[in-house]
Amino acid sequence: MKKLRLIISIAAGIILLGIVNFYIGWHLWMLLREWFPGIDGGLYWSVFLIVAFAYLICRLPWPAALRPIGRLLKVIGSYYLALMEFAIILLPVADLFYVILSLAGVDVSGYVTEAGAVLVMLAAVFILWGSRNAWSTVLRVHSLGLNKQFEGNDALKIAVASDLHLGNIVGNRHLKKMVDRMNAMKPDIILLAGDVLDDSLEPFVRNRMSEQLGKLKARYGVFAVLGNHEYYGGDIKKYTELMRAIGIRVLQDEVAEAAGVYIVGRKDKTAESMDSEGRLSVASLLEGLDLSRPVIMMDHQPTGFDAAAAAGVDVLLSGHTHRGQIAPNHWITKRLFELDWGYLHKENLHVIVSSGFGTWGPPIRLASRSEIIGLSLSTS
């Protein structure tokens, strides 16, 4: 029964995607016929359908010799996902405006050309501005006072990044920016709060990204946790071994001690459905710890704030949401999560949710930025 429901859901999703893309493709077809009257319909629809479904096609099991084509399709499909959202929002507005003008008796003979030109220009601005937000990283600094003592430290400097999504889109060039920026902070600890990978481990290995990631330097070490995309990729064991080889410890329901503080790393919430062992509760992870010492916890998805506060966590670091990545998706994430981005002080718990360093799908951000967190902890 579960398998049948899954098949029905996938089929329904593909049908819906087909309807949406036919709507977009038809509008583009009408515009191109105005601009290029001799355009061949068969050629147009063949190319359009490949582009529209490129993000799905690229996930097919391509033969080794054709994998570069699959990677190219992923890049094309990623940008199309952004343009599809743009079209879903603005094409109905353009259609409604057309109907209003027609009913008002206005001559709309040139509407397709004029409206199309406006939408193309807006799409270009959308891509350029969104790319700038995705690739130009900002540093957000939080100074927190805890009601606890730090052994031998007046303050603890921590550099945090989540959602790197290293793969075919986010590669070594962007990763080097993060490594250089974090190392320049001279942090005591570096924390990577999940989704270091963008599903597949293959591009991470092929492009030797571990060599760049291994250049991260922190006085007391570099620690990471799993995100949902590491689970989707299915190579967690190999991934954690690669990370260990470059000096980064991936905490899976584990507690590490560094600089006189506890660093707690939870398995991602996805483990509840994709890991046969599930994941431990926050209370179980903190059982037996000396809670007079600071407790910093990484949990990729920003949930369970009440449980973390009750268990004695002082600082909770999450990511996952990307703050919607592309507006107006941030309106959705803001309603799905108690905190989808920024800072929240709840009882004795300080929560910071990052919009992430990399991107999922299109390397486009609107109403969000690529970011690194600079965290300074001291005794209040």
Steps between C-alpha positions, in 0.01 A plus 500: 500500500785742587669420169176565313452834675858594413446412134176701493671799665788493253263467205286789628811712548621432144154580358486827696851588387397426142195728522704785650771469238249482216355828630847657505605345171187620320562860606862483391391343170257787432775754574759331278248475213459879523876558505600222257202422272671207325590307816444125477247374756636148520854620568379755754295254705775235488756742641258650750397164644863394543576825684179486707567145619881523504518484880318166490678366190843566655415260783470202266781239518715641221782284354847620608578646156182712504516626860636841394173547308307411816699756698432767235129419514506543878643850463244588231217346701606686814473839333171397340355423845558863594349625175203267547422657837539845345257402222245343737479829689502751214330329203156487670539871579579570135201291388267677742620838380436389140140404585439831679634702207292296253181551701577871523514519119871578481687390186707197610640404159859566614454373854686171459814671369494785753413291805745233392783755471424629852497147646826407326669811641362427847623140474849624410504730803368213713782268387775762538389629840421152627842373388670786681315411822593133460872542428581810708523386862428714806628449854237523773638545850326401823647576844330291768541512876445169679441455871791254511877510535744434216811314607806712427316718248358849534303436183469219250506579128305258281457507122183330374378404153209285396359376170814512286334265246831413338446328166463583132370853564688616811864406448855572607496868403216586739634258760840675496326828586350337808827341609693826460230702677476261792876462543536880498270507805760293692224304674540275801246255353343453157156340473330374182130460574395247235447465123867529418413286197237559235376139499763313297851442631633448145577866406647558848748219431552570129583866559711419808302745712623331817843651431353851511274423795796352687666844503259619768697588811369543853687492829285228655377322191236480227174314556201422278160331509293327235221674313211355305699514175775276634228242566355547151844436350524165679881497547517609863766249602738596219426869555579486871822310426607768250422771754694318772799474267515880469457555875128576512297295744140433395294463817211254471309515828834559669655746742850645463690716747705798383620818669313408817161476328285212382428481128193286442427376150160350426418279208273681259124461541508293177661221705159434654386358165824410318726366776413160650633621836300824492643780709530572871300761685675815620451391862669166429796671335554732794451236767798488736658826377616767742245767415695765687712507183377662176311270262497580128282279282476463123170368365465559127124556489374775733251305708458394863600827665295425813667160545845652454429773754360252753799267461751776576635602158644852501551562127315320219632538144291401197460565129290310245246770412723721278245760613296381204795580270279673242227744600213465572591152633617662824135566582452122497807410708407768752173318561646149497764563766498675836814675374596466134790747509682723744513500879260398775546508878274245668532452877874430542538382141655706221392382152669603177366379165718574197377559147799291390816547301411316179176444311276210409392484136549838334792712623251782548392680817237770549415625850788287631878507478788256508632537852756393759430539871757651734412400856662650809413334831588644839384493862215742558 
